[in-house]
Amino acid sequence: MMTDATARASRSSRSPSDLSVSFEFFPPKTEAMEETLWRSIERLAPLAPDFVSVTYGAGGSTRERTHATVARILSETGLKPAAHLTCVGATKGEVDAVVDSYAEAGVRHIVALRGDPVEGIGTAYRAHPGGYDRAADLVEAIRSHHPEIEVSVSAYAERHPESPDWSTEIDNLKRKVDAGATRAITQFFFDNDLYSAFLDRVAAAGISIPIVPGIVPVLNFSQTAKFAQKAGASVPDWFAARFEGLEEDQATRQLVAAAVCAEQVLDLVDRGVSDFHFYTMNRADLVYAICHLLGMRPVKPAAPDAAAA
């Protein structure tokens, strides 16, 4: 059992340079949301993330906005964007065309997902006629048409809501890896023991790609709890108790959210985790604070060459 002393020793032995973070954003719907997004990107960019991902709505509902956001990241920042792509609501030809357009724009990383049913989470999934059936099929197509593109996929520390058992869950992940996926990013979770148990299952199946924990700082507990229920992520009673009575107290709620999230990621560091993927909700402050507690600091621009002055 890890004591407080050994945990602190483990934590202090890890250099921030050993850690890697990535950030997820969603494409904005309005001008105000666009401004919020770019303030967040500008705030987090100096932390030099490994990559930043941009989500893709069900049925391609944000296809153009996702592409526009990715293109702007490429043209206006030094960040490496990863574009989300799903199988839902499009034929194979239409999906292939999107991949081609990303490759032409300079995108070298795609997060390939089956996607949620068009009718929403909780309804039956039906593959589009003439479309890719599952994420593994999409991964295989991307890698065969554009081997230069890295492909990340999803993973579920508590099983996907549609998986009847762990054997089905792990088999599905293995198919995606066999198709060419090089990284898996988990749905968010709040109990680190569940993530550790999932890693044991993955290793036992011979899967060796990185399984990056997805971390969500809780900006609004009630909204997060509702989404967690739909996504099959449990909310422990002790976790809910941290936010009890703070519905109308935004300042305290934000302090508690930072403390709770910091507690989770620092415990994961103590367990040997070095990569983290943050679901930012297009808000930077909490994520920036957590990264600071991990020891990460803004990368300063190189000093001008005195000889050239």
N, C-alpha and C positions, 0 to 999 in steps of 0.2 A: 504493500500500500504506500502511495506517495504521501510523505509528510509535508507540512508547510515548508520546512527547511529545505528538503530536496526539491520541492517545486520551485522555490526561489533560486536555488542553485542552477536548476535546469533553465530557468528563464534568463538568468543573468549570463549564462554561457552562450546564449544565442545572440549573434550580432544582427542588427537590423538589415545588414547587407545579405544575410541568409534568408530573409523573408521576401516574399513576392505577393503583390496584391493586384487585383483587377477590379474594375468597377462596371456595373451595369446601369444603363440609362434607357429611357423609353422615348420615342419620338414625340415631340410636342404637338398639341392640337391647335394652340392659339399663340398669338404674338407674346402674350404675357408668359405663357409656359415656355416659349422659346427663349425668352430672356432669362428665366429661372434656370433652364437647362444649361445655357452657356455660362452663366455665373458659376454653376456647379462644376462644369468642366474646367473652367479657368482656375477655380479654387483647388481642384484635385490634381490637375495636370502636373504641378511641380513635384508631386510625390512619386513621379516616374513609374506609373503602373505598368505591369507587363503588357496589358491590353485593356481596352474598354469595349464593352459590347453594347449593341443597340437592339432592342427587342422588336418583334415582328408580330403584329396582331393576328388574331384568328381569321382564317380565310383570306389572308393577304390584305386585311383591312387597313394596315398602315404601310403597305409596300412602298409607295412613293415617298412617304415621310421618312421611313427607315432609310431608304436609299439616299435621300437628301441629307439626312443627319450624318450618315457615314461619309458621304462625299465632302461635307463641310469639315468634318474632323480631319479627313485626309489633307484637305487643302489649306486649313488654317491652323493646324496644330502639328506637333511632332508625335502625337499619340498613334498607337497601332489599333485601328478599329476592328472589331469582330462583329460581323453582321449576323443577326439571327435569321433563320429560314425554316419554314415549316412545310409539311406535305399537304396541309389543309387547303381546300378551295382552289386548286390549280392542277392542270394537267402536267405531265412530265415535261412536255415541251416548254410550258410557261415557266416552270421552276428552273429548268435548264437555262432559259433565257435570262432569268434573274441572276443565276450564278455567273453566266458569261458577262453580264453587265458589271457585276462586282469585280470580277477578275480584270476586266478592261479598265476599271477605275483605280485599280491598284490594291484592292482588298486581298489579303493573304490569309484570312482567318474567318471561318464561318462556324456559327453554333447551330448545328443541325438538329431539329426537333420534329417529332411527329406532329405536334400541335394539338391544341384543345379543340373539341367539336365546335363547329360553327355556332350551334345553339347554346354553347356554354358548358362550363365544367359541370359534371353530374349527368349529362345526357350521353346517349350512346354515340361512340365514335364510328363514323363511316368514311372509308377512304373515298376520295374523289374518283369518279370513273375516268380511267386513263391517267390517273395520278400515281404518285409513289404511295405505297401502302403504309410503310412504317419508316421510322427514323433510320434503321439500318440500310434500307433501300436508298434513302436520300444520301447517306454517308457514302455508300458505294458509288453512286452516280457522280457526286462531287469529286471524289478522289480519282475516278476513272477519266473524267473530262478535264479536271484541273489538278493534277498531282502536286502542283506547287502550293495549293491551298491547304492550310492546316484545318482540321475539323474537330471541334469539341462537341460533346453530347451531354445530355442530362443524366442524372442519377438520383436515386431516392433513398435516403437513409432509413426511411420508415415504409418503404414500398410505395410504388405508384398506386393511386386509388383503384385502378383497374386490375392490378396484379392479385390473383387469388392466393398466392403463396410465394415464399422466398425463392423457390426453384425457378418459377416463371420470371421473377424479377431479375435474378442474376443471369439467367439464360438470355434475356432480352438485352441486358448490358453487354454480355459477351458477343452477341451478334453484331452490335454496333462497333465493338472493338475489332472484331474480325473483319469488318467492312472497311476499316481504316481510321477510326477515331483515335486520336492521340491524347485526349484529356476528357475527363468527365467532371461536370460541375453539379453539385447536389442542390436539390430543393432545400430551402432554408429549414433549419431545425433549431430547437432550443435546449435539448438534452444531449450533451456531448457523448454520453455513454452509448446512445443509439448510433451515433456516427462511428464510434470505435468498433462497435459490434458489426456494423456494415462493412467496415474495412476488413475485418476478419473474414467475413463471408466472401468478399471480393477476392482476397488473397487465396482463400481455399479453392476458389474456382480457377485459379491460375491467371487472373487478370492483373496486369502489372502497370497499366497506365495510371497517371496521377488522378486521384479522386479528390478534387478541390472542394472544401466545404463552402457552401453558399451561406452567407451571413446577412441577416436583415436587422438593421437598427430599427427599433420600434418607434416610429413617429406618432402613430395613433394605435393604441392597443386594441380597441374594439374592432377597427378595420382589419388589423393584422390577424386577430383571432378568427374573424369571419373567413378571411382568405385561407388561413391555415386549415380550417375545417374542410373547405372545398378541395384543398390540395393534398389532404391526407397527412398534414403535419400536426402532431400533438402539441398542446399547450399545457405544460405541467402546472399543477395547482400553485406550487411555490413561485413559478414565474408570473402567473396572473396576479398573485398577491402583491408582487412588487409594484404593480400599477393601480392597485385598488384605491379608489377615492381621489384619483388624479384627473378625472375626466375634464374638469373645468380649470385645472391648474397646469397650464402649458409649460411654464418655466420649470416647475419641479419635475413634471413629467419628462422633460428633455434631459434634465440632470440624471434622473433615474434610468432613462433609456441608455445614456452614455455609460453609466456604471454597470448596468446589466450586460450590455454588449461587450464592454471591456473585460468583464469577468469571464464571459464565454470564450473570447478569442485568446486571452492570456492562458486560460486553462488548456486550450487546444495547443498553444505553443509548448506548454509543459508536457503535453502528450506527444510532442515531436512534429507537429504540423508546421509547415513553413509557407504554404500557399493559401491565400484567402481570396474569395470572390464576394464582393459586397453589392447587395441589391440597394442602390442608392435612393430609389424613388425620386430621382432628379434633385435630391437635396444633399448638400455637401457637408454641412457643419458637423453632424454626428459622425459621419464616416471619417472626416478629417481628424476629429478628436480621437477616434479609436486608433487610427493609424499612428497618430502622435504617441499614444500610449504604448503602441508596439515598438516605438523607438524610431519610427520613420520621420525624416525631416525633408523639407523642400530641397530639391536639387538646385543649387545656385548656378546661374549662367557662368560660363567660363570667363575669366578675366581677360580683358583685351591684351593682345601681345604688345608689350612695351616697345619692342624693337621695331614694330610696324607703325607705331604712333608717330 
